[in-house]
């Protein structure tokens, strides 16, 4: 699904054009790609948490890179401590993502049956079926939907900045936009 050599070459070219890592995204990832994640590690993780990663992301982390160079501050390395620290409740990955369009907390409506409207204050129920895959900065993140109708999409999570949780493209399109169109 991914041409790993092409991705690596494009990142090499980007790194050559920015050797001092002055671009916003390179400040943290420094144009490095982590090694791919072994298939057995990904399969074990999926079994343990009762879900399957979307094909475009799964293929990326097993054939191209487990994390590193990418949009915003780059992709969290799959399974790393910093990646795990950003996830809400891993037992909720099998529960479908609850949103079908942009989401803003509301005192009038609830996301789940366990909370009354307005009680949810950054509850894990807002994020079921999604993984944080990258940090944008200032409390904002990119989330990959792993369960539910929007499976495979990367959503922008700006809730920490008082904005919305907003739908985006499939992981492949999201990553390729950065890879081929960032300056």
Legacy VTK file of the C-alpha trace (Angstrom):
# vtk DataFile Version 3.0
C-alpha trace
ASCII
DATASET POLYDATA
POINTS 183 float
0.000 0.000 0.000
2.928 2.390 0.677
6.087 2.882 -1.348
8.492 3.033 1.607
11.444 4.033 -0.570
9.481 6.935 -2.048
8.439 8.192 1.406
11.997 7.946 2.709
13.376 9.717 -0.370
10.866 12.549 -0.062
11.770 13.019 3.608
15.471 12.932 2.722
14.856 15.743 0.211
12.887 17.713 2.806
15.708 17.224 5.345
18.301 18.419 2.813
16.246 21.571 2.258
16.040 22.162 6.024
19.309 20.880 7.553
18.940 23.024 10.668
15.353 21.794 11.260
13.884 25.279 11.240
10.496 24.260 9.864
7.796 23.929 12.483
7.352 20.191 12.105
11.045 19.357 12.046
11.843 20.973 15.377
10.793 17.832 17.190
11.069 14.966 14.681
14.269 16.277 13.064
13.343 14.536 9.781
13.899 11.102 11.319
11.741 8.046 10.789
11.533 5.301 13.402
11.961 1.745 12.170
8.799 -0.052 11.080
6.892 -1.924 13.778
7.034 -5.724 13.472
3.773 -7.233 12.256
3.624 -9.504 15.324
3.747 -6.490 17.679
0.866 -4.776 15.869
-1.199 -7.976 15.728
-0.684 -8.579 19.463
-1.736 -5.000 20.246
-4.875 -5.359 18.139
-5.793 -8.649 19.838
-5.207 -7.244 23.325
-7.456 -4.244 22.670
-10.049 -5.986 20.429
-9.857 -3.790 17.329
-7.957 -3.592 14.027
-5.952 -0.601 12.885
-7.130 0.992 9.624
-5.247 -0.486 6.648
-3.486 2.743 5.561
-2.042 3.418 9.041
-1.265 -0.235 9.748
0.577 -0.559 6.457
2.498 2.658 7.132
3.731 1.629 10.574
4.663 -1.906 9.479
6.376 -1.057 6.182
7.520 2.593 6.308
7.955 3.862 9.859
6.616 3.340 13.353
6.635 7.120 13.865
8.724 10.251 13.441
8.707 12.707 10.561
5.195 13.825 9.732
2.591 16.555 10.138
2.804 18.990 13.061
5.407 17.672 15.520
5.493 14.333 13.693
3.926 10.973 14.352
4.154 9.513 17.820
6.119 6.289 17.695
3.673 3.402 17.904
3.820 1.794 21.346
6.314 4.305 22.800
5.860 5.832 26.242
4.999 9.245 24.766
2.418 7.587 22.479
0.878 5.606 25.347
0.785 8.712 27.569
-1.453 10.467 25.009
-4.046 7.698 24.726
-7.174 7.919 26.849
-8.524 4.495 27.803
-7.110 1.741 25.605
-10.000 -0.527 26.585
-12.277 1.884 24.710
-10.583 1.393 21.330
-13.109 -1.297 20.416
-16.029 1.083 21.126
-17.085 3.002 17.983
-16.032 6.616 17.666
-19.138 8.598 18.728
-19.020 11.548 16.320
-20.321 11.915 12.777
-19.373 15.538 12.291
-17.607 18.315 14.167
-18.056 18.031 17.939
-18.096 20.742 20.580
-19.095 20.011 24.159
-22.654 21.100 24.843
-24.675 21.597 28.007
-27.739 20.437 26.018
-26.622 17.061 24.673
-24.538 14.190 25.921
-22.110 11.914 24.083
-22.734 8.863 26.254
-25.361 7.428 28.592
-23.038 7.596 31.606
-22.865 11.396 31.702
-25.473 14.114 31.845
-25.018 16.989 29.404
-22.287 19.315 30.646
-20.749 16.672 32.995
-18.380 15.155 30.518
-15.406 17.529 30.843
-12.866 15.781 28.577
-14.262 12.348 29.332
-12.735 9.349 27.527
-16.237 8.743 26.114
-15.597 11.651 23.716
-12.671 9.792 22.176
-13.695 6.117 22.086
-12.483 4.308 19.009
-9.620 6.741 18.341
-5.882 6.989 18.905
-3.812 10.146 19.275
-1.167 9.878 16.534
0.439 13.351 16.491
0.664 16.543 18.514
-0.180 19.806 16.807
0.856 21.874 19.833
-0.874 24.055 22.427
-3.150 21.202 23.561
-4.231 20.147 20.057
-3.721 16.720 18.524
-4.472 14.573 15.506
-6.590 11.479 16.212
-6.950 8.417 14.031
-10.400 6.854 14.165
-9.921 3.091 14.522
-13.488 1.917 15.170
-16.822 3.046 13.743
-18.121 4.587 10.512
-15.274 7.122 10.209
-12.602 4.443 10.640
-9.352 5.471 8.970
-9.997 9.230 9.134
-7.646 11.602 10.932
-9.585 14.106 13.058
-8.204 17.366 14.418
-8.689 17.565 18.181
-8.695 21.235 19.154
-10.898 20.739 22.234
-8.030 21.687 24.550
-7.970 25.103 22.855
-11.708 25.588 23.239
-12.438 24.671 19.633
-13.884 21.524 18.035
-13.053 17.936 17.278
-13.215 18.020 13.452
-13.214 15.330 10.758
-10.418 15.061 8.237
-9.173 12.817 5.456
-8.026 9.206 5.506
-4.607 8.650 7.089
-2.888 8.135 3.729
-4.269 11.362 2.256
-3.491 13.254 5.474
0.136 12.073 5.530
0.674 12.547 1.793
-0.649 16.127 1.964
2.142 16.868 4.414
4.718 14.794 2.540
4.132 16.254 -0.906
2.634 19.668 -0.253
4.324 21.075 2.835
6.892 23.813 2.399
LINES 1 184
183 0 1 2 3 4 5 6 7 8 9 10 11 12 13 14 15 16 17 18 19 20 21 22 23 24 25 26 27 28 29 30 31 32 33 34 35 36 37 38 39 40 41 42 43 44 45 46 47 48 49 50 51 52 53 54 55 56 57 58 59 60 61 62 63 64 65 66 67 68 69 70 71 72 73 74 75 76 77 78 79 80 81 82 83 84 85 86 87 88 89 90 91 92 93 94 95 96 97 98 99 100 101 102 103 104 105 106 107 108 109 110 111 112 113 114 115 116 117 118 119 120 121 122 123 124 125 126 127 128 129 130 131 132 133 134 135 136 137 138 139 140 141 142 143 144 145 146 147 148 149 150 151 152 153 154 155 156 157 158 159 160 161 162 163 164 165 166 167 168 169 170 171 172 173 174 175 176 177 178 179 180 181 182
